[in-house]
Amino acid sequence: MTRKNQTLGEFIIENQTSFKYSSGELSRLINSIRLAAKVVNHEVNKAGLVDIIGAVGDTNIQGEDQQKLDVYANEKFIQTLTKRNIVCGIASEEEDDFISINSQDENNQNKYVVLIDPLDGSSNIDVNVSVGTIFSIYRRVTPVGTPVTLADFLQKGSQQVAAGYVVYGTSTMLVYTTGDGVNGFTLNPAIGSFYLSHPNMQFPEDGNIYSVNEGNYIHFPQGIKNYIKYCQQEEGDRPYTSRYIGSLVSDFHRNMIKGGIYLYPQSSKNPNGKLRLLYECNPMAFLAEQANGKSSDGFIRTLDVEPTELHQRVPFVCGSKNMVEKCEEFMRNSQ
């Protein structure tokens, strides 16, 4: 049963049959993320008051400048997930390699790995634009009780058991799926609880928003260029509206509510694409499909892509089903 004003904890308990594994495990996993998100949200909201914004002088494995809040968020999520004794491994955008976690209880060997982008869009912090956290959860494939290996993380997106994001904006929302629809919960900061505010979230089949960094237009493949021109043509319900925040979580969230398409294609600058498959594209693709949307690299379904490395990059087209299919048509026709 789903009703508004349920807390996140109540919702998990009342909908436990939608998670094919132990409901207690799911509760501990989501509660770990919920707790860390509340701590990070507190820091995000006071970023202008303390020395938490700006770069720390280091770069992450992607070669990107690490923001102070990136590092803080990464530490908080790793600490919280580790202490809850539910995960056996964590992979993060901010870490070169995965982290293996030993179970603290021999009778309750941990079975899950979490892949996370602790603070997506963090370069926007300095200018007070929404940022977010993206997470992806899998059951391990190696034997329980042994250290995790890379194989536990290099699973197709179709094997995810849960995924979601937290958006830190005008309000803070946690949106997640366990493969039975998508639900959104909004934080009540006065009492520190997340309440069900957006039950059964769905992408409209059609939309009128396209989200892409058009500054890179010259570098895009011809199919994407043709699709962008299609979006801009004055015909029928077009031209579409261009909206691009530069934070995947924020752009995805808006498009899911209003209807739209998000594009981060390959380019001459980034021939494999720029977004990471395992902790950006796969969780968002899982959410999209569970919300009546679609996701691909322009040709292949995102959730069917075979991972080959932890920080693998892929092209990404995601959003309202009819819009994604139209973009794929332009890609096929330009080959």
N, C-alpha and C positions, 0 to 999 in steps of 0.2 A: 504494500500500500504506500502510495506517495501523497504527501500533503505538504502544503507550504507551512512555514514556521517550524518544521522539524529541524532539530539540530543535526549536524553531520553524524554524530555518534548514533542518534536514534535512527537515522536513515539507514546506516550500515546494518544495524541490528534487524530492522524491519524488512530489509531487502537482502538478507544474507543468502537466500536461495539462488540469487542471481550470480553469486560467485561460486564456481564449481569446486573450490578448495575450502579449507576451513575458514569460517567466518571470523574466528578469533585472529587468524593470521592476517586477513584483510584489514580488520579493525586496527591491529597494531601497525601495519604498514602505512595506512592512510593517516592514522593519528601521529605517527612520526613526522610525516610530511606536514601535516596541519600545524604541529607544534613549532617546527623549524620555520615554517612560513610566517607564523605570528611574530617570531623573534626578528626575522629579516624585515618584515613589514614595519616593525617599530623603528628599525634603523633607516629604512628607506624614507620614512616620513619625517625623520629629523636630519636628513642628509645635508640640508643647507645650514644646519646649526652647528654641526661638529665636523671634525676633520676626517670625514669618511668618503668624500668625493675626490675625483681626480685619479690620476694614475699612480701606481706604487713604484714604477720604474722597472718592473719585470714584464716579461711577455709569457703567455701561456703556450701550450703545445701547438696552437694554431698560428703562432707568430703575432698574435694580437696583444696590444697593451692591456695588462691586467689593471682594472680599476680597483680601488681600495674596497669598495662594496662587493665586487666580484669575489674577492678573496675572503671577505667576512662571511658572505652567504655560503660559499663553498665549505668553509670550516663548520658553520652551524648545521648545515644539512648532513655532513659526514658525522659530526658528533652525535646528532640526534638519532640518525638511523643506526649508528653503531650501538648506542646505549640501550636501544629497545630490544636488542637480541632477537631480531627477526630476519636480517639480511646476512648473507654470507659473502657478498661482494658489492662494491660500488664502483662505477665508472663515472667520471665527471669531465666536463669540458675543460676544467681548470687543472686537471691532473694528467701527466704524461701517460701513466699506466693505470690499470685498474687497481683497486685496493681490496685485498683479501681480508676477511674478518672472521676470526675464530669464534665459534659458538661458546657462550659462557655457561651453557647447560648441556651436559652430555646427553640428557634424555630428550632434548628438544633441539635437534640439529637444524640449523637454519637452511631454508630451501629457496630463498629468493635473491635475485640480484637486481639492483636499481641502477639505472643510467640516468644522469641528470645534467641539465644545464642550469646551474644554480641561479644565475641572474642574466637572462636573455635581454639584450637591448640596453646593457648597462652604460653604454656611451651616452645614453639619453638622460642619465641621472643628473648631470650638471645643468640641464636645461628644463628639469621638472616635467619630463614626459614619462608616461607609463612604461614600466618594465615588468618582467615576469620571471617565473621559474617553470621549467618543463621537466617532467619526469616520466620514466618508462620502467615497467616492472615485468620481469620474467621469472618463471621457475627455472632453477638450475638444471642443466642436462648431465652434469657429472655426478658421481655417487655422493649422496649425503654423507657428511662426516669427513670428506676429503677437502683439501684446499681448492678453491675455485680456480678455473683456468680460463684462458681467453675464449674457449668454446662456449662457455656459459654466457658470454656477452655477445658473441657473433651469431645471434639467432635472427631469423627473418622477423620482420615486424608482425607478421601474421601469428607469431607465437606469443605475443604479449598477453599477459593476464590482466594488466591494468595500465592505464596511462592517464596523464592529465597535466594541468598547468595551474599556476597561481598568477593572477594579474594584480599588480600593485598599482592602482590608479585612483580615481576619485573615490572609489570604494575598493576593498580588497576581496577578490573572489577566488575560490578554489573550484575548478571544473575538472571532473574526472569520469572515466568509464571503466567498467570491468567486462565489457563486451555485451552489455545489456542496456544500451542507450547511454545518453550523456546527461549529467545533472550538474547544476551550478549552485554553489553555496557562497553567501556573502557574509563577511565578518562583521559582527556587531562589536565595534571597538570598546563600547562601554562595559561589556561583560566578557569580551574575549571569546565568544562562541561563533562558529559558522552556522548559518541558518539556510535551509533550502529556499532559494529565491528564484531559480530558473530550472524547474523540472522539465525533463524530456526535451532538451535543447535540440533544435533541428535547423540545418541549412535550408533555406528556401531553394527549390530546384533551379530557379533562375535568380539572377541578381543584376544590379546595375553599377557595381563598384569593381574596379580593377586596381590591384595593389602591386606596384612594381617600381623599382628604382629606375625611372626613365633617364636618369643621368648616364646610365650604362647602355643606353639604347644602341649606340654605334657598335658595341661589342657583342650584342645578342645574335643568336642564330636567326636565319631568315624567317623561319616559321613563327618565332616569337615576335619579330618585327611586324610580320603580316597580321598577327593576331592583335597587336597593339593598335595598328592602323584600323583594323575592323572595329575595335572598341571606340575609336574616335570618330568613326563615320557618322554622318547625320542621316540616319535611316531607321524607321520604326521607333523602337524605344532607345535607340542610340543617338548621340554618343553617351557612353557610360561615364560615371563620375570616377575621377582618379583620386585615390586616398592611399597614402603610404606614410606610415609612422616611422618605420625602421626598427620596430620591435615586433618580432614574429608573433609573440603572444598577443599583443594588442591588435595587430592587423588581422590575425586569425579570429580573435574574439569578436571584433566588429563585424567581419564578414559572415560569421556563423549566425549572428543575430539578424543582420540586415540583408544578407545575400550578396555574395561577391566571390572574386577569385584572387588568390595570392600567387605571385610568380617570382621565383628566384632561379632563373634558368642558368645553364652553362653559358660561358662567354669566352671571348678570346683572352680575357684576363684570368678567368677561372674555368678552364676547359672541362673540369669535372663538376662544376657547380661550386657553391660556397657553403651552403648549409650542411650540417653533419647528419648523416643518416640515422645513427643510433639514438641520439638523445635530443634531436630536433624534429627531423622529418617523420620518423616512425611513430612517435607518440602522437604527433599532430595528425598523421594519416589515419591512425586508429580512431582517434576522436572524430575526424571528419566522416569516416565510413559509418561509424555508430550514430552519427547525426544526419544521415541521409545525404552526405556530401561525397566527394571523390578526391583522390590524390594519386599523382603519378610523377614520373620524371619527364613527362611529355609523350612517352611511349609505353613504359612498363609501370604497372601498379606499384606504388611505393612499398607496400607491405610484402611484395614478392621479390624485392631486390635482395640478392644474396650478399650479406656483409663479408668483407674480406679483411677489414682492419678497424680498430677501435674508433679512430677519428675520421673515418671515411666520409668524403663529401659527395653529394649527389645533386643534380638539378631537382627542382621542386615546383610542382604546379598543384594547387590545392584549393578547394572551395565548393561552391554550388555545382551540382552534378552537370547540368547542361552547359555551364560555362567552361568547365574543365574539358568536357568532351569536344566542345567547339575548338578550344585551344589545341587539343590533341589532333584534331582534323587538320588544322593549319600546319602542325609539325609534320604530319605524315605527307601532306601534299607538297611540302617544300624539299623533301628528300631527293 
